[in-house]
Amino acid sequence: MGPDQTVEIMRKLMLEAMMLSAPLLISACAVSLLVSLLQTLTGVQEQTLTAVPRLVVVFVVMMLSLPWAVHRLVGFTLRLFTNFHRYLG
């Protein structure tokens, strides 16, 4: 396996990791933005108010996107194993 093939596998792996983490990151950012906006408008600066909603939303999004993520991860693994003969020579 040459360096170009290793780079190709790592590129695909990083792309897959970004796709799998995107729903969680986007939902956490959106909730943080909304809570920060709410805190700014009301003047309430409680630290637990920022953490608890974000944790709840990330947990719910993770549970909802888990079947999609597992399906995508299994597909990536199967593609990697079926095309592994290309990388070994």
Secondary structure, 3 states (H helix, E strand, C coil): CCHHHHHHHHHHHHHHHHHHHHHHHHHHHHHHHHHHHHHHHHCCCCCHHHHHHHHHHHHHHHHHHHHHHHHHHHHHHHHHHHCHHHHHC
